[in-house]
Amino acid sequence: MKDDRINQFIDELNQTIAPNYQITKEIFNREYGYPELDPLRDEICKCLICGLYQACLLYTSDAADDMQ
């Protein structure tokens, strides 16, 4: 019973990953060639693939702030 939340989360991930990967795979698999940006791009893509859209927005906002 105490593992219900994690099991639900895993089920949601299993339903989300494949379709979201299809949307982001070109960006996910292509490095920018900027060592300081590639890890951030990778994290943003992983958030999108897993359906963690609010986290993705936070990463994107932080990246934009860092570029200013």
ABEGO torsion letter per residue (X at the ends): XAAAAAAAAAAAAAAAAAAAAAAAAAAAABBAGBAAAAAAAAAAAAAAAAGBAAAAAAAAAAAAAAAX
